[in-house]
């Protein structure tokens, strides 16, 4: 049934990335990575720049993907995948740091890891929630905190990718929407 008062719209509401938990966590990872690298890795080191850029790419690609979603689900899927891949690269960098410094990588059930993972349930969590662990703790605590945060962000991105895939398979992409919307507009014109 076509609504005779309101014409169909081709481009659905999109954006809203700041409300996504994946974006919020990626922003915390970015801020934490900058602080960690400034504190523990020489600014002249290529690793410093690469880690900061990988963290930035994670955050920025989520935003860009959400903004592109109105006209291209394919682009959205691709960019969320790029964000996920960038954060996986960053995860490896933190694991390398711990290994090369002879510091332990905390397991999932490590007491401190569980405490850090639990902070994600705090209301209004932000980088400030984790700041003490990153800026005022040992390199072991700081790096493992970021490892925990990256794992949580990657989990959220994996969930987001599954939902995007399901939606794409059920609803199609922009070209299909253009055809259906054009048909509905013609039908709408007949009911005016």
C-alpha positions as CSV (number, residue, x, y, z in Angstrom):
1,X,0.0,0.0,0.0
2,X,1.3,3.4,-1.0
3,X,0.9,6.3,1.4
4,X,-0.9,9.0,-0.6
5,X,0.4,11.9,1.5
6,X,4.1,11.1,1.7
7,X,6.2,10.1,-1.3
8,X,8.6,7.2,-0.9
9,X,12.2,8.1,-0.2
10,X,15.2,6.6,-2.0
11,X,17.9,7.4,0.6
12,X,17.0,6.1,4.1
13,X,18.2,7.7,7.3
14,X,21.9,7.0,7.8
15,X,24.9,8.0,9.8
16,X,24.4,7.9,13.5
17,X,27.8,6.3,14.0
18,X,28.4,8.2,17.3
19,X,25.6,6.1,18.9
20,X,27.2,2.8,17.8
21,X,29.0,0.9,20.6
22,X,31.6,-0.2,18.1
23,X,32.4,3.4,17.2
24,X,32.5,4.5,20.9
25,X,34.9,1.6,21.7
26,X,37.0,2.3,18.6
27,X,37.4,5.9,19.8
28,X,38.5,4.8,23.2
29,X,41.1,2.4,21.5
30,X,42.3,5.3,19.3
31,X,42.7,7.7,22.3
32,X,44.4,5.0,24.4
33,X,46.7,4.0,21.5
34,X,47.9,7.6,21.1
35,X,48.5,7.9,24.8
36,X,50.3,4.5,24.9
37,X,52.5,5.3,21.9
38,X,53.4,8.7,23.2
39,X,54.4,7.2,26.5
40,X,56.2,4.0,25.5
41,X,57.2,4.2,21.8
42,X,59.6,6.7,20.3
43,X,57.8,9.3,18.2
44,X,60.6,8.8,15.6
45,X,59.8,5.1,15.4
46,X,57.8,4.0,12.4
47,X,55.9,1.7,14.7
48,X,54.5,4.7,16.6
49,X,53.0,6.1,13.5
50,X,51.7,2.8,12.2
51,X,50.0,1.9,15.5
52,X,48.3,5.4,15.8
53,X,47.2,5.2,12.1
54,X,45.8,1.6,12.6
55,X,43.8,2.8,15.6
56,X,42.6,5.9,13.6
57,X,41.7,3.8,10.6
58,X,39.5,1.6,12.9
59,X,37.6,4.6,14.2
60,X,37.4,6.6,10.9
61,X,36.2,3.7,8.8
62,X,33.3,3.0,11.0
63,X,32.2,6.6,10.6
64,X,32.8,6.6,6.9
65,X,31.0,3.3,6.4
66,X,27.9,4.5,8.3
67,X,27.8,7.8,6.3
68,X,28.0,5.8,3.0
69,X,25.3,3.4,4.1
70,X,22.5,5.6,2.7
71,X,23.6,5.0,-0.9
72,X,25.9,1.9,-0.7
73,X,25.5,-1.0,1.6
74,X,28.5,-2.6,-0.3
75,X,30.7,0.4,0.7
76,X,29.4,0.2,4.3
77,X,30.2,-3.5,4.5
78,X,33.6,-2.9,3.0
79,X,34.6,0.0,5.3
80,X,33.4,-1.8,8.5
81,X,35.5,-4.7,7.3
82,X,38.5,-2.4,6.9
83,X,37.9,-1.0,10.4
84,X,37.9,-4.6,11.7
85,X,41.1,-5.4,9.8
86,X,42.9,-2.3,11.0
87,X,42.1,-3.1,14.6
88,X,43.4,-6.7,14.1
89,X,46.6,-5.2,12.9
90,X,46.8,-3.0,16.0
91,X,46.1,-6.0,18.2
92,X,49.1,-7.8,16.7
93,X,51.2,-4.7,17.4
94,X,50.3,-4.7,21.1
95,X,50.9,-8.4,21.3
96,X,54.3,-7.9,19.6
97,X,55.2,-5.1,22.1
98,X,54.4,-7.4,25.0
99,X,56.4,-10.3,23.6
100,X,59.4,-8.2,22.6
101,X,59.6,-6.6,26.0
102,X,59.3,-9.9,27.8
103,X,55.9,-9.0,29.4
104,X,53.0,-11.4,29.8
105,X,49.9,-11.3,27.6
106,X,47.0,-11.7,29.9
107,X,44.6,-14.5,29.2
108,X,40.9,-13.9,29.0
109,X,40.4,-15.1,32.6
110,X,43.3,-13.2,34.1
111,X,42.0,-11.2,37.1
112,X,43.0,-7.8,35.7
113,X,41.7,-8.6,32.2
114,X,38.3,-9.5,33.7
115,X,38.3,-6.2,35.7
116,X,39.0,-4.2,32.5
117,X,36.5,-6.1,30.4
118,X,33.8,-5.3,33.1
119,X,34.4,-1.6,32.8
120,X,32.5,-1.6,29.4
121,X,29.2,-1.9,31.3
122,X,29.7,1.4,33.0
123,X,27.3,4.1,32.0
124,X,28.8,7.0,30.0
125,X,32.1,5.1,29.6
126,X,34.8,6.9,27.7
127,X,38.5,7.0,27.5
128,X,38.5,8.5,31.0
129,X,37.1,5.2,32.3
130,X,40.4,3.5,31.2
131,X,42.8,6.4,31.5
132,X,44.5,5.3,34.7
133,X,45.2,1.9,33.3
134,X,46.8,3.3,30.2
135,X,48.5,6.5,31.4
136,X,49.3,5.8,35.1
137,X,50.2,2.1,35.0
138,X,53.1,-0.1,33.9
139,X,53.7,-0.9,30.2
140,X,52.3,-4.4,30.9
141,X,49.0,-3.0,32.3
142,X,48.7,-0.4,29.6
143,X,49.3,-2.7,26.7
144,X,47.1,-5.5,28.1
145,X,44.3,-2.9,28.8
146,X,44.4,-2.0,25.1
147,X,44.4,-5.6,24.0
148,X,41.2,-6.1,26.1
149,X,39.6,-3.0,24.5
150,X,40.6,-4.1,21.0
151,X,39.1,-7.6,21.6
152,X,35.8,-6.0,22.8
153,X,35.7,-3.6,19.8
154,X,36.4,-6.4,17.3
155,X,33.6,-8.5,18.9
156,X,31.2,-5.6,18.3
157,X,32.4,-5.1,14.8
158,X,32.0,-8.8,14.1
159,X,28.4,-8.6,15.3
160,X,27.8,-5.4,13.2
161,X,29.2,-7.2,10.1
162,X,26.8,-10.1,10.7
163,X,23.8,-7.8,10.9
164,X,24.9,-5.8,7.8
165,X,25.3,-9.0,5.9
166,X,21.9,-10.3,7.0
167,X,20.2,-6.9,6.1
168,X,21.9,-6.9,2.7
169,X,20.8,-10.4,1.9
170,X,17.2,-9.6,2.9
171,X,16.8,-6.1,1.6
172,X,19.3,-5.8,-1.2
173,X,21.5,-2.9,-2.1
174,X,21.0,0.6,-3.5
175,X,20.3,-0.5,-7.1
176,X,17.5,-2.7,-6.0
177,X,16.1,0.1,-3.7
178,X,16.2,2.5,-6.6
179,X,14.1,0.2,-8.8
180,X,11.6,-0.4,-6.0
181,X,11.4,3.2,-4.9
182,X,10.9,4.4,-8.5
183,X,8.0,1.9,-8.9
184,X,6.5,3.1,-5.6
185,X,6.8,6.8,-6.7
186,X,4.9,5.9,-9.9
187,X,2.3,4.2,-7.8
188,X,2.2,7.2,-5.4
189,X,1.7,9.6,-8.4
190,X,-1.4,7.7,-9.4
191,X,-3.0,8.0,-5.9
192,X,-2.5,11.7,-5.5
